[in-house]
Every structure is written in C-alpha cells, then in structure tokens.
Amino acid sequence: MSDPDKDKARNREIAENESERQTVSDIRVSGWAIAAAVVIGLAAVGWVLLHNN
C-alpha cells in the first residue's frame, strides 16, 4: 500500500504541472487572437484609406 503523504505530494506536483501547461497554452492562444485582431484592424484601416476618395 502506498503512503498517503507521498500520494498527496505527487498529486499536488501533477496539478502544478498541469496548471503551468494550461497557462502556457492560454498565453499562446491569446497571442494568436491578438495577432489576428491586429491583422484584421490593419486590413480595415487599409481598406478605408483606399476607398476614401
């Protein structure tokens, strides 16, 4: 039978690792969302400038 203290420590470490992985993933997704918004914004500004005769 395993030691409950070791199980708790292992579970805590797994949870911390998963939390870190989730944070990195969230930052990566946010970065892509910001980049997409900037590209769309620049395209809109360019379109307005081209059609503002």
PyMOL Python script that loads the backbone (N, CA, C, O; Angstrom):
from pymol import cmd

cmd.read_pdbstr("""\
ATOM      1  N   MET A   1       0.833  -1.176   0.000  1.00  0.00           N
ATOM      2  CA  MET A   1       0.000   0.000   0.000  1.00  0.00           C
ATOM      3  C   MET A   1       0.884   1.249   0.000  1.00  0.00           C
ATOM      4  O   MET A   1       1.928   1.280   0.653  1.00  0.00           O
ATOM      5  N   SER A   2       0.456   2.276  -0.739  1.00  0.00           N
ATOM      6  CA  SER A   2       1.285   3.472  -0.843  1.00  0.00           C
ATOM      7  C   SER A   2       1.009   4.441   0.312  1.00  0.00           C
ATOM      8  O   SER A   2      -0.032   4.399   0.967  1.00  0.00           O
ATOM      9  N   ASP A   3       1.968   5.286   0.516  1.00  0.00           N
ATOM     10  CA  ASP A   3       1.906   6.273   1.601  1.00  0.00           C
ATOM     11  C   ASP A   3       0.994   7.437   1.181  1.00  0.00           C
ATOM     12  O   ASP A   3       1.233   8.032   0.130  1.00  0.00           O
ATOM     13  N   PRO A   4      -0.030   7.780   1.956  1.00  0.00           N
ATOM     14  CA  PRO A   4      -0.946   8.866   1.586  1.00  0.00           C
ATOM     15  C   PRO A   4      -0.245  10.215   1.426  1.00  0.00           C
ATOM     16  O   PRO A   4      -0.647  11.021   0.587  1.00  0.00           O
ATOM     17  N   ASP A   5       0.794  10.469   2.215  1.00  0.00           N
ATOM     18  CA  ASP A   5       1.515  11.743   2.096  1.00  0.00           C
ATOM     19  C   ASP A   5       2.236  11.832   0.753  1.00  0.00           C
ATOM     20  O   ASP A   5       2.260  12.889   0.122  1.00  0.00           O
ATOM     21  N   LYS A   6       2.825  10.709   0.320  1.00  0.00           N
ATOM     22  CA  LYS A   6       3.503  10.696  -0.974  1.00  0.00           C
ATOM     23  C   LYS A   6       2.485  10.877  -2.096  1.00  0.00           C
ATOM     24  O   LYS A   6       2.755  11.570  -3.077  1.00  0.00           O
ATOM     25  N   ASP A   7       1.312  10.253  -1.951  1.00  0.00           N
ATOM     26  CA  ASP A   7       0.269  10.401  -2.970  1.00  0.00           C
ATOM     27  C   ASP A   7      -0.192  11.857  -3.070  1.00  0.00           C
ATOM     28  O   ASP A   7      -0.389  12.378  -4.168  1.00  0.00           O
ATOM     29  N   LYS A   8      -0.360  12.502  -1.925  1.00  0.00           N
ATOM     30  CA  LYS A   8      -0.786  13.903  -1.926  1.00  0.00           C
ATOM     31  C   LYS A   8       0.262  14.792  -2.579  1.00  0.00           C
ATOM     32  O   LYS A   8      -0.068  15.678  -3.367  1.00  0.00           O
ATOM     33  N   ALA A   9       1.518  14.552  -2.249  1.00  0.00           N
ATOM     34  CA  ALA A   9       2.601  15.353  -2.825  1.00  0.00           C
ATOM     35  C   ALA A   9       2.674  15.137  -4.337  1.00  0.00           C
ATOM     36  O   ALA A   9       2.860  16.085  -5.100  1.00  0.00           O
ATOM     37  N   ARG A  10       2.527  13.887  -4.757  1.00  0.00           N
ATOM     38  CA  ARG A  10       2.565  13.573  -6.197  1.00  0.00           C
ATOM     39  C   ARG A  10       1.389  14.234  -6.905  1.00  0.00           C
ATOM     40  O   ARG A  10       1.560  14.822  -7.973  1.00  0.00           O
ATOM     41  N   ASN A  11       0.204  14.143  -6.322  1.00  0.00           N
ATOM     42  CA  ASN A  11      -0.973  14.765  -6.930  1.00  0.00           C
ATOM     43  C   ASN A  11      -0.822  16.284  -7.007  1.00  0.00           C
ATOM     44  O   ASN A  11      -1.233  16.902  -7.989  1.00  0.00           O
ATOM     45  N   ARG A  12      -0.236  16.878  -5.978  1.00  0.00           N
ATOM     46  CA  ARG A  12      -0.003  18.324  -5.972  1.00  0.00           C
ATOM     47  C   ARG A  12       0.963  18.706  -7.091  1.00  0.00           C
ATOM     48  O   ARG A  12       0.746  19.694  -7.793  1.00  0.00           O
ATOM     49  N   GLU A  13       2.026  17.925  -7.255  1.00  0.00           N
ATOM     50  CA  GLU A  13       3.001  18.203  -8.309  1.00  0.00           C
ATOM     51  C   GLU A  13       2.361  18.065  -9.695  1.00  0.00           C
ATOM     52  O   GLU A  13       2.612  18.882 -10.580  1.00  0.00           O
ATOM     53  N   ILE A  14       1.544  17.043  -9.878  1.00  0.00           N
ATOM     54  CA  ILE A  14       0.856  16.850 -11.158  1.00  0.00           C
ATOM     55  C   ILE A  14      -0.070  18.031 -11.434  1.00  0.00           C
ATOM     56  O   ILE A  14      -0.122  18.527 -12.559  1.00  0.00           O
ATOM     57  N   ALA A  15      -0.794  18.481 -10.424  1.00  0.00           N
ATOM     58  CA  ALA A  15      -1.705  19.620 -10.587  1.00  0.00           C
ATOM     59  C   ALA A  15      -0.935  20.895 -10.942  1.00  0.00           C
ATOM     60  O   ALA A  15      -1.385  21.673 -11.783  1.00  0.00           O
ATOM     61  N   GLU A  16       0.208  21.112 -10.314  1.00  0.00           N
ATOM     62  CA  GLU A  16       1.019  22.297 -10.624  1.00  0.00           C
ATOM     63  C   GLU A  16       1.534  22.243 -12.057  1.00  0.00           C
ATOM     64  O   GLU A  16       1.514  23.249 -12.766  1.00  0.00           O
ATOM     65  N   ASN A  17       1.993  21.070 -12.481  1.00  0.00           N
ATOM     66  CA  ASN A  17       2.480  20.921 -13.857  1.00  0.00           C
ATOM     67  C   ASN A  17       1.356  21.162 -14.858  1.00  0.00           C
ATOM     68  O   ASN A  17       1.557  21.831 -15.872  1.00  0.00           O
ATOM     69  N   GLU A  18       0.182  20.622 -14.579  1.00  0.00           N
ATOM     70  CA  GLU A  18      -0.954  20.808 -15.478  1.00  0.00           C
ATOM     71  C   GLU A  18      -1.372  22.272 -15.514  1.00  0.00           C
ATOM     72  O   GLU A  18      -1.726  22.787 -16.575  1.00  0.00           O
ATOM     73  N   SER A  19      -1.336  22.941 -14.380  1.00  0.00           N
ATOM     74  CA  SER A  19      -1.677  24.360 -14.323  1.00  0.00           C
ATOM     75  C   SER A  19      -0.703  25.181 -15.165  1.00  0.00           C
ATOM     76  O   SER A  19      -1.113  26.085 -15.893  1.00  0.00           O
ATOM     77  N   GLU A  20       0.571  24.866 -15.065  1.00  0.00           N
ATOM     78  CA  GLU A  20       1.580  25.578 -15.853  1.00  0.00           C
ATOM     79  C   GLU A  20       1.362  25.343 -17.343  1.00  0.00           C
ATOM     80  O   GLU A  20       1.452  26.277 -18.139  1.00  0.00           O
ATOM     81  N   ARG A  21       1.078  24.103 -17.721  1.00  0.00           N
ATOM     82  CA  ARG A  21       0.824  23.784 -19.117  1.00  0.00           C
ATOM     83  C   ARG A  21      -0.395  24.547 -19.635  1.00  0.00           C
ATOM     84  O   ARG A  21      -0.385  25.053 -20.757  1.00  0.00           O
ATOM     85  N   GLN A  22      -1.436  24.626 -18.821  1.00  0.00           N
ATOM     86  CA  GLN A  22      -2.658  25.331 -19.212  1.00  0.00           C
ATOM     87  C   GLN A  22      -2.384  26.817 -19.378  1.00  0.00           C
ATOM     88  O   GLN A  22      -2.905  27.442 -20.301  1.00  0.00           O
ATOM     89  N   THR A  23      -1.576  27.388 -18.499  1.00  0.00           N
ATOM     90  CA  THR A  23      -1.242  28.806 -18.590  1.00  0.00           C
ATOM     91  C   THR A  23      -0.478  29.097 -19.872  1.00  0.00           C
ATOM     92  O   THR A  23      -0.768  30.075 -20.561  1.00  0.00           O
ATOM     93  N   VAL A  24       0.495  28.255 -20.196  1.00  0.00           N
ATOM     94  CA  VAL A  24       1.270  28.444 -21.430  1.00  0.00           C
ATOM     95  C   VAL A  24       0.357  28.348 -22.638  1.00  0.00           C
ATOM     96  O   VAL A  24       0.483  29.135 -23.577  1.00  0.00           O
ATOM     97  N   SER A  25      -0.555  27.397 -22.623  1.00  0.00           N
ATOM     98  CA  SER A  25      -1.497  27.228 -23.726  1.00  0.00           C
ATOM     99  C   SER A  25      -2.398  28.446 -23.859  1.00  0.00           C
ATOM    100  O   SER A  25      -2.652  28.907 -24.972  1.00  0.00           O
ATOM    101  N   ASP A  26      -2.884  28.974 -22.741  1.00  0.00           N
ATOM    102  CA  ASP A  26      -3.747  30.161 -22.765  1.00  0.00           C
ATOM    103  C   ASP A  26      -3.005  31.363 -23.330  1.00  0.00           C
ATOM    104  O   ASP A  26      -3.568  32.134 -24.108  1.00  0.00           O
ATOM    105  N   ILE A  27      -1.753  31.525 -22.946  1.00  0.00           N
ATOM    106  CA  ILE A  27      -0.952  32.647 -23.453  1.00  0.00           C
ATOM    107  C   ILE A  27      -0.746  32.514 -24.948  1.00  0.00           C
ATOM    108  O   ILE A  27      -0.823  33.499 -25.682  1.00  0.00           O
ATOM    109  N   ARG A  28      -0.484  31.294 -25.401  1.00  0.00           N
ATOM    110  CA  ARG A  28      -0.271  31.056 -26.832  1.00  0.00           C
ATOM    111  C   ARG A  28      -1.540  31.396 -27.612  1.00  0.00           C
ATOM    112  O   ARG A  28      -1.473  32.060 -28.646  1.00  0.00           O
ATOM    113  N   VAL A  29      -2.690  30.946 -27.124  1.00  0.00           N
ATOM    114  CA  VAL A  29      -3.958  31.231 -27.795  1.00  0.00           C
ATOM    115  C   VAL A  29      -4.239  32.731 -27.781  1.00  0.00           C
ATOM    116  O   VAL A  29      -4.695  33.281 -28.783  1.00  0.00           O
ATOM    117  N   SER A  30      -3.971  33.399 -26.657  1.00  0.00           N
ATOM    118  CA  SER A  30      -4.183  34.839 -26.573  1.00  0.00           C
ATOM    119  C   SER A  30      -3.283  35.575 -27.564  1.00  0.00           C
ATOM    120  O   SER A  30      -3.704  36.550 -28.187  1.00  0.00           O
ATOM    121  N   GLY A  31      -2.070  35.114 -27.703  1.00  0.00           N
ATOM    122  CA  GLY A  31      -1.145  35.731 -28.653  1.00  0.00           C
ATOM    123  C   GLY A  31      -1.664  35.648 -30.075  1.00  0.00           C
ATOM    124  O   GLY A  31      -1.597  36.621 -30.826  1.00  0.00           O
ATOM    125  N   TRP A  32      -2.180  34.484 -30.443  1.00  0.00           N
ATOM    126  CA  TRP A  32      -2.754  34.324 -31.778  1.00  0.00           C
ATOM    127  C   TRP A  32      -3.983  35.208 -31.960  1.00  0.00           C
ATOM    128  O   TRP A  32      -4.173  35.787 -33.029  1.00  0.00           O
ATOM    129  N   ALA A  33      -4.813  35.316 -30.934  1.00  0.00           N
ATOM    130  CA  ALA A  33      -6.019  36.151 -31.012  1.00  0.00           C
ATOM    131  C   ALA A  33      -5.644  37.618 -31.187  1.00  0.00           C
ATOM    132  O   ALA A  33      -6.268  38.330 -31.974  1.00  0.00           O
ATOM    133  N   ILE A  34      -4.637  38.070 -30.464  1.00  0.00           N
ATOM    134  CA  ILE A  34      -4.186  39.459 -30.593  1.00  0.00           C
ATOM    135  C   ILE A  34      -3.616  39.701 -31.984  1.00  0.00           C
ATOM    136  O   ILE A  34      -3.902  40.726 -32.602  1.00  0.00           O
ATOM    137  N   ALA A  35      -2.812  38.764 -32.478  1.00  0.00           N
ATOM    138  CA  ALA A  35      -2.230  38.898 -33.818  1.00  0.00           C
ATOM    139  C   ALA A  35      -3.329  38.953 -34.880  1.00  0.00           C
ATOM    140  O   ALA A  35      -3.261  39.764 -35.804  1.00  0.00           O
ATOM    141  N   ALA A  36      -4.333  38.096 -34.751  1.00  0.00           N
ATOM    142  CA  ALA A  36      -5.437  38.094 -35.719  1.00  0.00           C
ATOM    143  C   ALA A  36      -6.195  39.411 -35.670  1.00  0.00           C
ATOM    144  O   ALA A  36      -6.568  39.946 -36.714  1.00  0.00           O
ATOM    145  N   ALA A  37      -6.427  39.939 -34.480  1.00  0.00           N
ATOM    146  CA  ALA A  37      -7.137  41.212 -34.336  1.00  0.00           C
ATOM    147  C   ALA A  37      -6.339  42.357 -34.961  1.00  0.00           C
ATOM    148  O   ALA A  37      -6.914  43.236 -35.603  1.00  0.00           O
ATOM    149  N   VAL A  38      -5.024  42.348 -34.776  1.00  0.00           N
ATOM    150  CA  VAL A  38      -4.176  43.391 -35.366  1.00  0.00           C
ATOM    151  C   VAL A  38      -4.225  43.317 -36.889  1.00  0.00           C
ATOM    152  O   VAL A  38      -4.347  44.347 -37.552  1.00  0.00           O
ATOM    153  N   VAL A  39      -4.131  42.122 -37.445  1.00  0.00           N
ATOM    154  CA  VAL A  39      -4.171  41.961 -38.904  1.00  0.00           C
ATOM    155  C   VAL A  39      -5.512  42.432 -39.453  1.00  0.00           C
ATOM    156  O   VAL A  39      -5.561  43.141 -40.458  1.00  0.00           O
ATOM    157  N   ILE A  40      -6.598  42.040 -38.795  1.00  0.00           N
ATOM    158  CA  ILE A  40      -7.927  42.462 -39.257  1.00  0.00           C
ATOM    159  C   ILE A  40      -8.061  43.978 -39.144  1.00  0.00           C
ATOM    160  O   ILE A  40      -8.615  44.615 -40.040  1.00  0.00           O
ATOM    161  N   GLY A  41      -7.564  44.561 -38.062  1.00  0.00           N
ATOM    162  CA  GLY A  41      -7.618  46.010 -37.894  1.00  0.00           C
ATOM    163  C   GLY A  41      -6.825  46.741 -38.962  1.00  0.00           C
ATOM    164  O   GLY A  41      -7.286  47.740 -39.514  1.00  0.00           O
ATOM    165  N   LEU A  42      -5.634  46.243 -39.252  1.00  0.00           N
ATOM    166  CA  LEU A  42      -4.816  46.880 -40.294  1.00  0.00           C
ATOM    167  C   LEU A  42      -5.477  46.762 -41.660  1.00  0.00           C
ATOM    168  O   LEU A  42      -5.429  47.700 -42.456  1.00  0.00           O
ATOM    169  N   ALA A  43      -6.090  45.621 -41.934  1.00  0.00           N
ATOM    170  CA  ALA A  43      -6.797  45.436 -43.202  1.00  0.00           C
ATOM    171  C   ALA A  43      -7.969  46.412 -43.304  1.00  0.00           C
ATOM    172  O   ALA A  43      -8.211  46.973 -44.372  1.00  0.00           O
ATOM    173  N   ALA A  44      -8.693  46.618 -42.214  1.00  0.00           N
ATOM    174  CA  ALA A  44      -9.825  47.540 -42.227  1.00  0.00           C
ATOM    175  C   ALA A  44      -9.349  48.974 -42.450  1.00  0.00           C
ATOM    176  O   ALA A  44      -9.938  49.714 -43.238  1.00  0.00           O
ATOM    177  N   VAL A  45      -8.284  49.360 -41.756  1.00  0.00           N
ATOM    178  CA  VAL A  45      -7.743  50.716 -41.932  1.00  0.00           C
ATOM    179  C   VAL A  45      -7.253  50.902 -43.368  1.00  0.00           C
ATOM    180  O   VAL A  45      -7.492  51.945 -43.975  1.00  0.00           O
ATOM    181  N   GLY A  46      -6.578  49.911 -43.904  1.00  0.00           N
ATOM    182  CA  GLY A  46      -6.114  49.988 -45.292  1.00  0.00           C
ATOM    183  C   GLY A  46      -7.262  50.105 -46.268  1.00  0.00           C
ATOM    184  O   GLY A  46      -7.193  50.878 -47.224  1.00  0.00           O
ATOM    185  N   TRP A  47      -8.321  49.343 -46.036  1.00  0.00           N
ATOM    186  CA  TRP A  47      -9.491  49.392 -46.915  1.00  0.00           C
ATOM    187  C   TRP A  47     -10.125  50.783 -46.873  1.00  0.00           C
ATOM    188  O   TRP A  47     -10.504  51.327 -47.910  1.00  0.00           O
ATOM    189  N   VAL A  48     -10.239  51.353 -45.678  1.00  0.00           N
ATOM    190  CA  VAL A  48     -10.823  52.687 -45.534  1.00  0.00           C
ATOM    191  C   VAL A  48      -9.951  53.724 -46.254  1.00  0.00           C
ATOM    192  O   VAL A  48     -10.470  54.603 -46.942  1.00  0.00           O
ATOM    193  N   LEU A  49      -8.648  53.621 -46.095  1.00  0.00           N
ATOM    194  CA  LEU A  49      -7.751  54.581 -46.754  1.00  0.00           C
ATOM    195  C   LEU A  49      -7.817  54.470 -48.269  1.00  0.00           C
ATOM    196  O   LEU A  49      -7.751  55.484 -48.963  1.00  0.00           O
ATOM    197  N   LEU A  50      -7.944  53.260 -48.791  1.00  0.00           N
ATOM    198  CA  LEU A  50      -8.011  53.062 -50.241  1.00  0.00           C
ATOM    199  C   LEU A  50      -9.345  53.566 -50.826  1.00  0.00           C
ATOM    200  O   LEU A  50      -9.389  54.032 -51.965  1.00  0.00           O
ATOM    201  N   HIS A  51     -10.399  53.469 -50.059  1.00  0.00           N
ATOM    202  CA  HIS A  51     -11.721  53.813 -50.576  1.00  0.00           C
ATOM    203  C   HIS A  51     -12.215  55.162 -50.051  1.00  0.00           C
ATOM    204  O   HIS A  51     -13.416  55.430 -50.064  1.00  0.00           O
ATOM    205  N   ASN A  52     -11.309  55.996 -49.598  1.00  0.00           N
ATOM    206  CA  ASN A  52     -11.680  57.298 -49.040  1.00  0.00           C
ATOM    207  C   ASN A  52     -11.326  58.400 -50.023  1.00  0.00           C
ATOM    208  O   ASN A  52     -10.584  59.325 -49.691  1.00  0.00           O
ATOM    209  N   ASN A  53     -11.859  58.296 -51.235  1.00  0.00           N
ATOM    210  CA  ASN A  53     -11.538  59.296 -52.269  1.00  0.00           C
ATOM    211  C   ASN A  53     -12.518  60.410 -52.199  1.00  0.00           C
ATOM    212  O   ASN A  53     -12.432  61.358 -52.980  1.00  0.00           O
TER     213      ASN A  53
END
""", "prot")
cmd.dss("prot")
cmd.show_as("cartoon", "prot")
cmd.util.cbc("prot")
cmd.orient("prot")
